[in-house]
Amino acid sequence: MNSAKPVIIIGAGGHAKVLLNALKLSSVQVLGLTDSDTAKHGSTILGTPVLGDDIIIDTYDHNDVRLIIGLGSTQPGSIRREVYELFQAKGYEFSMCLHPSATVAPDVTLPPGSQVMAGAII
């Protein structure tokens, strides 16, 4: 899963922390996380900076970074789809997150932005 481009995680809550850990275990370079909660700006999560809110992503050229949706949700039709479509329309690509302990059969094709957590078998 080692992405040639560094990634930015959108969100800095619990789900983002799980993704960040998986990315670090896979040696993916993470530039930082974003979050709308200004109290988190300037802090670090697992040694990775919270850069600011989502608008900071626009300061990075869409050719130079990939994004990962780190927003958790327990509700269908969440804001995750809206965020994905917003940044996709701006030309950003989404990176897959595949935890190194997950098992994915060789005939499975995962689309960009897929997130496969620890211990999953696909």
Contacts in CASP RR format, 6 or more apart in sequence:
PFRMAT RR
TARGET T0000
AUTHOR 0000-0000-0000
METHOD contacts of the structure
MODEL  1
MNSAKPVIIIGAGGHAKVLLNALKLSSVQVLGLTDSDTAKHGSTILGTPV
LGDDIIIDTYDHNDVRLIIGLGSTQPGSIRREVYELFQAKGYEFSMCLHP
SATVAPDVTLPPGSQVMAGAII
1 23 0 8 1.000
1 26 0 8 1.000
1 28 0 8 1.000
1 96 0 8 1.000
1 97 0 8 1.000
1 98 0 8 1.000
1 100 0 8 1.000
2 26 0 8 1.000
2 27 0 8 1.000
2 28 0 8 1.000
3 28 0 8 1.000
3 29 0 8 1.000
3 66 0 8 1.000
3 95 0 8 1.000
5 64 0 8 1.000
5 65 0 8 1.000
5 66 0 8 1.000
5 93 0 8 1.000
5 95 0 8 1.000
6 28 0 8 1.000
6 29 0 8 1.000
6 30 0 8 1.000
6 31 0 8 1.000
6 64 0 8 1.000
6 65 0 8 1.000
6 66 0 8 1.000
7 23 0 8 1.000
7 28 0 8 1.000
7 29 0 8 1.000
7 30 0 8 1.000
7 31 0 8 1.000
7 65 0 8 1.000
7 66 0 8 1.000
7 67 0 8 1.000
7 68 0 8 1.000
7 95 0 8 1.000
8 30 0 8 1.000
8 31 0 8 1.000
8 32 0 8 1.000
8 33 0 8 1.000
8 34 0 8 1.000
8 51 0 8 1.000
8 57 0 8 1.000
8 60 0 8 1.000
8 65 0 8 1.000
8 66 0 8 1.000
8 67 0 8 1.000
8 68 0 8 1.000
9 16 0 8 1.000
9 19 0 8 1.000
9 20 0 8 1.000
9 23 0 8 1.000
9 30 0 8 1.000
9 32 0 8 1.000
9 33 0 8 1.000
9 34 0 8 1.000
9 67 0 8 1.000
9 68 0 8 1.000
9 70 0 8 1.000
10 16 0 8 1.000
10 33 0 8 1.000
10 34 0 8 1.000
10 54 0 8 1.000
10 57 0 8 1.000
10 67 0 8 1.000
10 68 0 8 1.000
10 69 0 8 1.000
10 70 0 8 1.000
10 71 0 8 1.000
10 83 0 8 1.000
10 87 0 8 1.000
11 33 0 8 1.000
11 34 0 8 1.000
11 35 0 8 1.000
11 69 0 8 1.000
11 70 0 8 1.000
11 71 0 8 1.000
12 33 0 8 1.000
12 34 0 8 1.000
12 35 0 8 1.000
12 37 0 8 1.000
12 40 0 8 1.000
12 45 0 8 1.000
12 50 0 8 1.000
13 35 0 8 1.000
13 45 0 8 1.000
13 70 0 8 1.000
13 72 0 8 1.000
14 72 0 8 1.000
15 70 0 8 1.000
15 71 0 8 1.000
15 72 0 8 1.000
16 33 0 8 1.000
16 35 0 8 1.000
16 45 0 8 1.000
16 70 0 8 1.000
16 71 0 8 1.000
16 72 0 8 1.000
17 45 0 8 1.000
17 46 0 8 1.000
18 117 0 8 1.000
19 68 0 8 1.000
19 70 0 8 1.000
19 97 0 8 1.000
19 115 0 8 1.000
20 30 0 8 1.000
20 33 0 8 1.000
20 45 0 8 1.000
20 46 0 8 1.000
20 48 0 8 1.000
21 46 0 8 1.000
22 97 0 8 1.000
22 98 0 8 1.000
22 99 0 8 1.000
22 100 0 8 1.000
22 117 0 8 1.000
22 118 0 8 1.000
23 30 0 8 1.000
23 68 0 8 1.000
23 97 0 8 1.000
24 30 0 8 1.000
24 46 0 8 1.000
25 99 0 8 1.000
25 100 0 8 1.000
26 98 0 8 1.000
26 99 0 8 1.000
26 100 0 8 1.000
28 95 0 8 1.000
30 48 0 8 1.000
31 51 0 8 1.000
31 60 0 8 1.000
31 65 0 8 1.000
32 48 0 8 1.000
32 49 0 8 1.000
32 50 0 8 1.000
32 51 0 8 1.000
33 45 0 8 1.000
33 48 0 8 1.000
33 49 0 8 1.000
33 50 0 8 1.000
33 51 0 8 1.000
33 70 0 8 1.000
34 50 0 8 1.000
34 51 0 8 1.000
34 52 0 8 1.000
34 53 0 8 1.000
34 54 0 8 1.000
34 56 0 8 1.000
34 57 0 8 1.000
35 41 0 8 1.000
35 50 0 8 1.000
35 52 0 8 1.000
35 53 0 8 1.000
36 53 0 8 1.000
36 54 0 8 1.000
38 52 0 8 1.000
38 53 0 8 1.000
40 50 0 8 1.000
40 52 0 8 1.000
41 50 0 8 1.000
41 51 0 8 1.000
41 52 0 8 1.000
41 53 0 8 1.000
42 49 0 8 1.000
42 50 0 8 1.000
42 51 0 8 1.000
42 52 0 8 1.000
43 49 0 8 1.000
43 50 0 8 1.000
44 50 0 8 1.000
54 83 0 8 1.000
57 65 0 8 1.000
57 67 0 8 1.000
57 87 0 8 1.000
57 92 0 8 1.000
58 90 0 8 1.000
62 90 0 8 1.000
62 91 0 8 1.000
62 92 0 8 1.000
62 93 0 8 1.000
65 92 0 8 1.000
66 92 0 8 1.000
66 93 0 8 1.000
66 94 0 8 1.000
66 95 0 8 1.000
67 87 0 8 1.000
67 92 0 8 1.000
67 93 0 8 1.000
67 94 0 8 1.000
67 95 0 8 1.000
68 94 0 8 1.000
68 95 0 8 1.000
68 97 0 8 1.000
68 113 0 8 1.000
68 115 0 8 1.000
69 80 0 8 1.000
69 83 0 8 1.000
69 84 0 8 1.000
69 94 0 8 1.000
69 113 0 8 1.000
69 115 0 8 1.000
71 78 0 8 1.000
71 79 0 8 1.000
71 80 0 8 1.000
71 83 0 8 1.000
72 78 0 8 1.000
72 80 0 8 1.000
73 79 0 8 1.000
73 80 0 8 1.000
84 94 0 8 1.000
87 94 0 8 1.000
88 94 0 8 1.000
93 112 0 8 1.000
94 112 0 8 1.000
94 113 0 8 1.000
95 112 0 8 1.000
95 113 0 8 1.000
96 110 0 8 1.000
96 111 0 8 1.000
96 112 0 8 1.000
96 113 0 8 1.000
96 114 0 8 1.000
96 115 0 8 1.000
96 116 0 8 1.000
97 113 0 8 1.000
97 114 0 8 1.000
97 115 0 8 1.000
97 116 0 8 1.000
98 104 0 8 1.000
98 110 0 8 1.000
98 114 0 8 1.000
98 116 0 8 1.000
99 116 0 8 1.000
99 117 0 8 1.000
99 118 0 8 1.000
99 119 0 8 1.000
99 120 0 8 1.000
101 118 0 8 1.000
101 119 0 8 1.000
102 116 0 8 1.000
102 117 0 8 1.000
102 118 0 8 1.000
102 119 0 8 1.000
102 120 0 8 1.000
102 121 0 8 1.000
102 122 0 8 1.000
103 119 0 8 1.000
103 120 0 8 1.000
103 121 0 8 1.000
103 122 0 8 1.000
104 110 0 8 1.000
104 116 0 8 1.000
104 122 0 8 1.000
105 122 0 8 1.000
108 122 0 8 1.000
110 116 0 8 1.000
110 122 0 8 1.000
116 122 0 8 1.000
END
